[in-house]
Amino acid sequence: MTRRRRILLIVSLLAGVPLLTIIALLVIVSWDEPPPADEDLKVQRLQIPDDQNAVTVFLQAARKLDMPSRGVALASPSQGEAKEGEGPQDERELFSEIADGKRWDGPFVERVLKDNAEALGLWEQGLAAPHFQAIEVKTLADQIPQVFDYVNFGNLVSVRARAAAKRGNYEAAFQDCMKLVRFGHRIEGDKGCLLEWLVGVTVKGAGKGLMRDLLPESTLPPARLRHYAAELAKYPADAGLADAFRNEYAVQVETLEGIKSGKYDPSSLMLVTGAGPARGPGPLDSLGWNVLRVTSFRPHETRRTCAEAARSRIESVSKPFKDMAPEDPALPDFRPAREALSGNLVGRMFCTMLLLTSGNVLQQKCRANVDLAATRILLALKAYKLEKGKLPATLAELVPDYLDSVPLDDYDGQPMRYNAARKVVYSVGKNLTDDGGSTTRAEHVAGKRKEAEAAGEKWTDEDQKGTEAEFDEWSQPDVCFEIKF
């Protein structure tokens, strides 16, 4: 071998060894595991004819909606017009405040209900349909505009119930409250996505909250109050949540395949998750992303992480807060350098962005179940007081004549608490400690007013409203529901 050839061979080896090392390292780093078994995470959808699916009827009803619009001036200055920043500024805002019980305008309500009579009639038909199965959501880009119509119908029925109560027809008002609860429950259990389940919780919560609002002035006899307390027990928030998590997993799997094939890039993922502004990637961005996608993405490993998170959540659905698994225990703090060395930087980015979007859903389930339990207890307490002339000393006295058992607190799994002296029904809340029924909204407002007066400040109606609005009972050590009768 000539000297020149020996030199070329040595140079080739010197250049080739690092290259082979880099290639070997890339192969090792990008190695993926076999796809996980996830048959248990598939949603079992039913084959339902359109004419038997309530969703079809609700979509027809939605096309008949004639809701008050933003930007439309109020027709009655005396009832809606106020100084800038005070009171509703247009018909949509007035309608929202009426639905929330903050304001009333009889002629306006009568007109809105008349304009939506056909839509409400179709909504009633949908509520009576034998099945309710959501339109399947398959990708991150799928739109679900019907959820906004569900909220609109929830507000319309709330206003109709308040109108009935204004006329003294509390039976009709409470029947509408129960229709809202049933409607929300059916949305929760419609095998839809997580957003639909959350909308169902919201609609159902409106029905329960309205019951509590109307209860102090209600003229319903004890028998009817007992009936509604028993009826509410059929509608826990657990319904449908497991399937909502399964649907979320199915969309995550589709997204992983989209990343693998190049369908999704970081900007599109940020757009659909709300993690940041959408922008088209530049040439270098595209090149860098494609290199990462090929060299630092393990779709099967990431899919397994998503499956484990979904199973953890599904197992927690039927448990009280104290027994729930921590949210996404397989997701330690995201550290780019460490994740890059792991060989699955893209997968970990995906988990950080998408798995955490459903972060507090299980707590929403606990809130909704506590809300349900408290409403049932308040109905039973009102019935007891009407018949006995006083409130009971303990909730145990409501069993079995007013409740079959004391409803459980979905935070600690124990019976709900009651403080007869302070006139509150309460949950121990997230701290899982019985604090004897901590601050109520009324006590919070009274305390702020006392502070203002002690400082020589004038307490105005706006101070009152603002202080009431800022209070969040769910952030208190104990979550209290006041007894106002």
C-alpha positions as CSV (number, residue, x, y, z in Angstrom):
1,M,0.0,0.0,0.0
2,T,1.4,3.3,-1.0
3,R,2.0,6.1,1.5
4,R,-0.8,8.1,-0.1
5,R,-3.3,5.4,0.2
6,R,-2.4,4.8,3.9
7,I,-2.9,8.5,4.5
8,L,-6.3,8.4,2.8
9,L,-7.3,5.3,4.8
10,I,-6.3,7.0,8.1
11,V,-8.2,10.1,7.2
12,S,-11.3,8.1,6.3
13,L,-11.2,6.2,9.5
14,L,-10.7,9.4,11.5
15,A,-13.7,11.0,9.8
16,G,-15.8,7.8,9.7
17,V,-15.5,6.8,13.3
18,P,-17.2,10.0,14.7
19,L,-19.8,9.8,11.9
20,L,-20.6,6.2,12.7
21,T,-20.6,7.1,16.4
22,I,-23.1,9.9,15.8
23,I,-25.3,7.6,13.6
24,A,-25.2,4.9,16.3
25,L,-26.1,7.4,19.0
26,L,-29.0,8.7,16.9
27,V,-30.3,5.2,16.4
28,I,-30.0,4.4,20.1
29,V,-31.6,7.7,21.2
30,S,-34.5,7.5,18.7
31,W,-35.2,3.8,19.4
32,D,-38.9,3.4,20.3
33,E,-40.7,0.7,22.2
34,P,-43.6,-1.5,20.8
35,P,-47.0,0.2,20.6
36,P,-48.9,-0.1,23.9
37,A,-52.0,-2.2,24.4
38,D,-54.8,0.3,24.8
39,E,-58.0,-1.5,23.8
40,D,-59.5,-0.6,27.2
41,L,-59.2,3.1,26.3
42,K,-61.5,2.9,23.3
43,V,-65.0,4.5,23.6
44,Q,-67.8,2.1,22.8
45,R,-70.1,4.2,20.7
46,L,-73.6,3.0,19.8
47,Q,-75.1,2.8,16.4
48,I,-78.1,5.2,16.9
49,P,-80.4,6.4,14.1
50,D,-80.4,10.1,13.8
51,D,-84.2,10.3,14.5
52,Q,-83.5,8.7,17.9
53,N,-80.5,10.8,18.9
54,A,-81.3,13.9,20.9
55,V,-78.3,15.6,19.4
56,T,-80.1,15.7,16.0
57,V,-83.1,17.4,17.6
58,F,-80.9,19.8,19.6
59,L,-79.2,20.9,16.4
60,Q,-82.5,21.5,14.8
61,A,-83.6,23.5,17.9
62,A,-80.4,25.6,17.8
63,R,-81.2,26.7,14.3
64,K,-84.4,28.3,15.7
65,L,-82.6,30.2,18.4
66,D,-83.2,34.0,18.4
67,M,-80.9,35.1,21.3
68,P,-80.4,38.7,22.4
69,S,-77.4,40.1,20.7
70,R,-74.4,42.1,21.8
71,G,-74.4,45.7,20.5
72,V,-78.2,45.9,20.4
73,A,-79.3,48.9,22.5
74,L,-81.7,48.3,25.4
75,A,-85.3,49.1,24.5
76,S,-86.2,50.2,28.1
77,P,-83.8,53.0,29.3
78,S,-85.4,53.0,32.7
79,Q,-84.6,49.3,33.3
80,G,-81.3,48.9,31.6
81,E,-79.5,52.1,31.0
82,A,-77.0,53.2,33.6
83,K,-73.8,55.2,34.0
84,E,-70.9,53.9,32.0
85,G,-69.5,50.8,33.6
86,E,-72.7,50.2,35.6
87,G,-75.4,47.8,34.7
88,P,-75.9,46.0,31.4
89,Q,-74.8,47.8,28.3
90,D,-76.8,45.8,25.7
91,E,-79.5,43.2,25.4
92,R,-77.1,40.2,25.6
93,E,-75.6,41.5,28.8
94,L,-79.1,42.2,30.3
95,F,-80.2,38.7,29.4
96,S,-77.1,37.2,31.1
97,E,-77.7,39.2,34.3
98,I,-81.4,38.1,34.3
99,A,-80.3,34.4,33.9
100,D,-77.9,34.9,36.9
101,G,-80.7,36.5,39.0
102,K,-78.9,39.9,39.2
103,R,-81.6,41.9,37.4
104,W,-85.2,41.6,36.2
105,D,-87.1,43.1,33.2
106,G,-90.5,41.4,32.7
107,P,-91.4,42.8,29.2
108,F,-87.9,41.9,27.9
109,V,-88.1,38.4,29.3
110,E,-91.6,37.9,27.8
111,R,-90.3,38.9,24.4
112,V,-87.2,36.7,24.5
113,L,-89.2,33.7,25.6
114,K,-91.8,34.3,22.9
115,D,-89.1,34.7,20.2
116,N,-87.6,31.4,21.3
117,A,-90.9,29.4,21.8
118,E,-90.3,27.1,18.8
119,A,-86.6,26.5,19.8
120,L,-87.6,25.7,23.4
121,G,-90.3,23.3,22.1
122,L,-87.8,21.4,20.0
123,W,-85.4,21.4,23.0
124,E,-88.1,19.7,25.1
125,Q,-88.5,17.1,22.4
126,G,-84.7,16.5,22.4
127,L,-84.7,16.1,26.2
128,A,-87.3,13.3,25.8
129,A,-85.4,11.5,23.0
130,P,-84.3,7.9,24.0
131,H,-80.6,8.4,23.2
132,F,-78.1,11.3,23.4
133,Q,-74.7,10.6,21.8
134,A,-72.3,13.4,20.8
135,I,-70.9,14.0,17.4
136,E,-67.5,12.2,17.5
137,V,-64.4,14.4,17.9
138,K,-61.5,12.8,16.2
139,T,-58.8,15.5,15.8
140,L,-57.6,18.6,17.6
141,A,-59.0,20.7,14.8
142,D,-62.5,19.4,15.0
143,Q,-65.1,22.1,15.9
144,I,-67.9,21.5,18.5
145,P,-70.0,24.7,18.1
146,Q,-73.1,22.9,19.6
147,V,-71.7,23.4,23.1
148,F,-72.4,27.2,22.8
149,D,-76.0,26.3,21.9
150,Y,-76.2,24.1,24.9
151,V,-75.2,27.0,27.1
152,N,-77.8,29.2,25.3
153,F,-80.6,26.8,26.0
154,G,-79.4,26.5,29.7
155,N,-79.7,30.3,30.0
156,L,-83.1,30.4,28.3
157,V,-84.5,27.7,30.6
158,S,-83.0,29.5,33.6
159,V,-84.8,32.7,32.6
160,R,-88.1,30.7,32.0
161,A,-87.8,29.2,35.5
162,R,-87.2,32.6,37.1
163,A,-90.2,34.0,35.2
164,A,-92.4,31.2,36.6
165,A,-91.1,31.9,40.1
166,K,-92.0,35.6,39.6
167,R,-95.6,34.5,38.9
168,G,-95.6,32.4,42.0
169,N,-95.6,29.1,40.0
170,Y,-92.7,27.4,41.9
171,E,-93.7,24.0,40.7
172,A,-93.1,25.0,37.1
173,A,-89.9,26.8,38.2
174,F,-88.5,23.7,39.9
175,Q,-89.5,21.5,37.0
176,D,-87.4,23.7,34.8
177,C,-84.5,23.4,37.2
178,M,-84.8,19.6,37.1
179,K,-84.8,19.8,33.3
180,L,-81.6,21.7,33.4
181,V,-80.1,19.1,35.6
182,R,-81.2,16.3,33.3
183,F,-80.0,18.2,30.3
184,G,-76.6,18.8,31.8
185,H,-76.4,15.2,32.9
186,R,-77.2,13.9,29.4
187,I,-74.5,16.2,27.9
188,E,-72.0,14.8,30.5
189,G,-72.8,11.2,29.5
190,D,-73.0,11.7,25.7
191,K,-69.7,10.0,25.0
192,G,-68.3,13.3,23.9
193,C,-65.1,15.2,24.5
194,L,-63.9,16.7,27.7
195,L,-65.2,20.1,26.8
196,E,-68.7,18.8,26.4
197,W,-68.5,17.1,29.8
198,L,-67.5,20.4,31.3
199,V,-70.3,22.2,29.6
200,G,-72.7,19.6,30.9
201,V,-71.4,20.2,34.4
202,T,-72.0,24.0,33.9
203,V,-75.6,23.5,32.7
204,K,-76.4,21.1,35.5
205,G,-74.8,23.5,38.0
206,A,-77.1,26.3,36.7
207,G,-80.1,24.1,37.5
208,K,-78.9,23.2,41.0
209,G,-77.9,26.8,41.8
210,L,-81.2,28.1,40.6
211,M,-83.0,25.7,42.9
212,R,-81.0,27.0,45.9
213,D,-81.7,30.6,44.8
214,L,-85.5,30.0,44.7
215,L,-85.7,27.8,47.7
216,P,-86.0,30.5,50.5
217,E,-89.1,32.0,48.9
218,S,-90.5,28.8,47.5
219,T,-94.1,27.8,48.4
220,L,-93.6,24.1,47.4
221,P,-95.0,21.7,50.0
222,P,-92.7,19.4,51.9
223,A,-93.7,16.4,49.8
224,R,-92.5,18.1,46.6
225,L,-89.2,19.2,48.2
226,R,-88.6,15.6,49.3
227,H,-89.4,14.5,45.8
228,Y,-86.8,16.8,44.2
229,A,-84.2,15.9,46.9
230,A,-84.6,12.2,45.9
231,E,-84.7,13.0,42.2
232,L,-81.4,14.8,42.3
233,A,-79.6,11.7,43.6
234,K,-79.8,10.2,40.1
235,Y,-77.5,12.8,38.6
236,P,-73.9,12.5,40.0
237,A,-71.1,14.2,38.0
238,D,-69.2,10.9,37.6
239,A,-71.5,10.0,34.6
240,G,-69.6,10.1,31.3
241,L,-66.3,11.4,32.7
242,A,-64.4,8.2,32.1
243,D,-65.5,8.2,28.4
244,A,-64.5,11.9,28.1
245,F,-61.0,10.9,29.3
246,R,-61.0,8.1,26.7
247,N,-62.0,10.5,24.0
248,E,-59.2,12.8,25.1
249,Y,-56.8,9.9,24.7
250,A,-58.1,9.1,21.2
251,V,-57.4,12.7,20.1
252,Q,-54.0,12.5,21.7
253,V,-53.2,9.3,19.7
254,E,-54.3,11.0,16.5
255,T,-52.1,14.0,17.3
256,L,-49.1,11.8,17.9
257,E,-49.6,10.2,14.5
258,G,-50.0,13.7,13.0
259,I,-46.7,14.8,14.5
260,K,-45.0,11.6,13.2
261,S,-46.3,12.2,9.7
262,G,-45.6,16.0,9.7
263,K,-49.3,17.0,9.8
264,Y,-48.8,19.0,13.0
265,D,-45.9,21.3,13.9
266,P,-45.3,23.4,17.1
267,S,-47.2,26.4,15.8
268,S,-50.4,24.3,15.0
269,L,-50.1,22.5,18.4
270,M,-49.9,25.9,20.2
271,L,-52.9,27.2,18.3
272,V,-55.2,24.3,19.2
273,T,-54.1,24.0,22.8
274,G,-54.1,27.8,23.5
275,A,-50.5,27.6,24.6
276,G,-49.4,30.5,22.5
277,P,-50.0,32.6,19.3
278,A,-50.2,30.8,16.0
279,R,-47.5,31.4,13.5
280,G,-46.2,29.6,10.5
281,P,-42.7,28.1,11.0
282,G,-39.9,29.7,9.0
283,P,-37.4,27.6,7.0
284,L,-35.0,27.1,9.9
285,D,-37.9,26.4,12.2
286,S,-39.2,23.7,9.8
287,L,-35.8,22.2,9.4
288,G,-35.2,22.1,13.1
289,W,-38.6,20.7,13.8
290,N,-38.2,18.0,11.2
291,V,-34.8,17.0,12.6
292,L,-36.2,16.8,16.1
293,R,-39.3,14.9,14.8
294,V,-37.0,12.3,13.3
295,T,-34.2,12.1,15.9
296,S,-36.0,12.9,19.2
297,F,-39.5,11.6,19.0
298,R,-40.7,8.2,20.3
299,P,-44.5,8.1,19.5
300,H,-45.1,4.7,21.1
301,E,-43.3,5.7,24.3
302,T,-45.3,8.9,24.4
303,R,-48.5,7.1,23.6
304,R,-47.8,4.8,26.6
305,T,-47.4,7.9,28.8
306,C,-50.7,9.2,27.6
307,A,-52.4,5.9,28.2
308,E,-51.1,5.7,31.7
309,A,-52.3,9.2,32.5
310,A,-55.8,8.4,31.0
311,R,-56.0,5.2,33.1
312,S,-55.0,7.0,36.2
313,R,-57.7,9.6,35.7
314,I,-60.4,7.0,34.8
315,E,-59.6,5.1,38.0
316,S,-60.0,8.3,40.0
317,V,-63.4,9.2,38.6
318,S,-65.3,7.1,41.1
319,K,-63.1,8.1,44.1
320,P,-63.3,11.0,46.5
321,F,-60.6,13.7,46.3
322,K,-58.6,12.2,49.1
323,D,-58.2,8.8,47.3
324,M,-57.4,10.2,43.8
325,A,-54.1,9.5,42.2
326,P,-51.9,12.6,41.7
327,E,-52.5,14.2,38.3
328,D,-50.1,12.7,35.7
329,P,-47.6,11.2,38.1
330,A,-45.5,10.1,35.0
331,L,-44.8,13.7,34.1
332,P,-41.9,15.2,36.1
333,D,-40.9,18.8,35.6
334,F,-40.0,19.4,31.9
335,R,-36.3,20.1,31.5
336,P,-35.3,20.5,27.8
337,A,-31.7,19.4,28.2
338,R,-32.6,16.3,30.1
339,E,-35.5,15.5,27.7
340,A,-33.2,16.0,24.7
341,L,-30.8,13.4,26.1
342,S,-33.7,11.0,26.8
343,G,-34.3,10.8,23.0
344,N,-38.0,11.9,23.3
345,L,-37.8,15.6,23.5
346,V,-40.8,16.1,21.1
347,G,-42.9,13.5,23.0
348,R,-42.2,15.2,26.3
349,M,-43.1,18.6,24.8
350,F,-46.3,17.0,23.6
351,C,-47.1,15.7,27.1
352,T,-46.4,19.0,28.7
353,M,-48.7,20.9,26.3
354,L,-51.6,18.5,26.0
355,L,-51.8,16.2,29.0
356,L,-51.9,19.1,31.4
357,T,-54.8,20.8,29.5
358,S,-57.2,18.6,31.5
359,G,-55.5,19.4,34.8
360,N,-58.3,20.2,37.2
361,V,-61.2,18.2,35.7
362,L,-61.3,15.7,38.6
363,Q,-61.6,18.6,41.0
364,Q,-64.5,19.9,38.9
365,K,-66.1,16.5,39.4
366,C,-65.7,16.8,43.2
367,R,-67.1,20.3,43.2
368,A,-70.1,19.2,41.1
369,N,-70.9,16.3,43.5
370,V,-70.6,18.5,46.6
371,D,-72.9,21.0,44.9
372,L,-75.4,18.2,44.3
373,A,-75.1,16.9,47.8
374,A,-75.6,20.3,49.3
375,T,-78.6,21.1,47.2
376,R,-80.3,17.8,48.2
377,I,-79.7,18.6,51.9
378,L,-81.0,22.1,51.6
379,L,-84.2,20.8,50.0
380,A,-84.6,18.3,52.8
381,L,-83.9,20.9,55.5
382,K,-86.6,23.2,54.0
383,A,-89.1,20.3,54.0
384,Y,-88.1,19.5,57.6
385,K,-88.5,23.1,58.8
386,L,-91.9,23.4,57.1
387,E,-93.2,20.3,59.0
388,K,-91.3,20.7,62.3
389,G,-91.1,24.5,62.6
390,K,-87.4,24.4,63.1
391,L,-84.1,23.1,61.7
392,P,-82.8,19.8,62.9
393,A,-79.9,19.6,65.3
394,T,-78.0,17.2,63.0
395,L,-78.4,15.9,59.5
396,A,-79.0,12.4,60.8
397,E,-82.5,13.6,61.7
398,L,-83.3,14.0,58.1
399,V,-83.0,10.2,57.6
400,P,-85.1,8.4,56.5
401,D,-88.1,10.7,56.2
402,Y,-86.4,13.4,54.1
403,L,-83.3,11.7,52.7
404,D,-82.4,8.0,52.3
405,S,-79.0,8.8,53.8
406,V,-76.8,11.9,54.4
407,P,-75.1,12.6,51.1
408,L,-71.4,12.2,51.0
409,D,-68.7,14.9,50.7
410,D,-66.8,14.0,47.5
411,Y,-63.6,15.5,49.0
412,D,-63.2,13.1,51.9
413,G,-65.9,10.5,51.3
414,Q,-67.6,11.2,54.6
415,P,-71.1,12.6,55.1
416,M,-71.6,16.3,54.4
417,R,-71.2,18.6,57.5
418,Y,-73.8,20.9,59.0
419,N,-73.5,23.7,61.5
420,A,-77.0,24.5,62.8
421,A,-75.9,27.5,64.9
422,R,-74.2,29.1,61.9
423,K,-76.9,27.9,59.5
424,V,-74.5,26.3,56.9
425,V,-74.2,23.0,55.1
426,Y,-70.5,22.5,54.2
427,S,-67.8,20.4,52.7
428,V,-64.3,20.0,54.2
429,G,-62.8,21.2,50.8
430,K,-59.4,20.5,49.4
431,N,-57.6,20.7,52.7
432,L,-59.7,17.7,53.9
433,T,-60.0,19.4,57.4
434,D,-63.2,20.1,59.1
435,D,-62.9,23.8,60.1
436,G,-66.4,24.0,61.4
437,G,-67.8,25.7,58.4
438,S,-65.5,28.6,57.5
439,T,-66.4,32.0,56.1
440,T,-69.6,32.3,54.1
441,R,-70.2,35.0,51.5
442,A,-72.4,37.0,53.9
443,E,-69.7,36.9,56.6
444,H,-67.0,37.8,54.1
445,V,-69.0,40.9,53.0
446,A,-69.9,41.8,56.6
447,G,-66.2,41.6,57.5
448,K,-65.1,43.9,54.6
449,R,-67.8,46.3,55.4
450,K,-66.7,46.5,59.0
451,E,-63.1,47.1,57.9
452,A,-64.2,49.9,55.6
453,E,-66.4,51.6,58.3
454,A,-63.6,51.3,60.9
455,A,-61.3,53.1,58.4
456,G,-63.9,55.9,58.0
457,E,-64.7,54.9,54.5
458,K,-68.3,55.1,53.1
459,W,-69.7,51.7,52.1
460,T,-71.6,51.9,48.8
461,D,-73.8,49.6,46.8
462,E,-70.9,49.1,44.4
463,D,-68.7,48.1,47.3
464,Q,-71.3,45.6,48.3
465,K,-71.7,44.1,44.8
466,G,-67.9,44.1,44.2
467,T,-67.2,42.3,47.5
468,E,-69.9,39.7,46.9
469,A,-68.5,39.1,43.4
470,E,-64.9,38.6,44.5
471,F,-65.8,36.0,47.1
472,D,-65.1,32.4,45.9
473,E,-66.5,29.8,48.3
474,W,-64.4,27.1,46.7
475,S,-61.2,28.7,47.7
476,Q,-62.2,28.8,51.4
477,P,-61.0,26.1,53.8
478,D,-64.6,24.8,54.0
479,V,-67.0,25.1,51.2
480,C,-70.2,26.6,52.7
481,F,-73.8,26.7,51.5
482,E,-75.9,29.1,53.5
483,I,-79.3,28.2,54.8
484,K,-81.4,31.3,54.1
485,F,-84.8,30.1,55.3
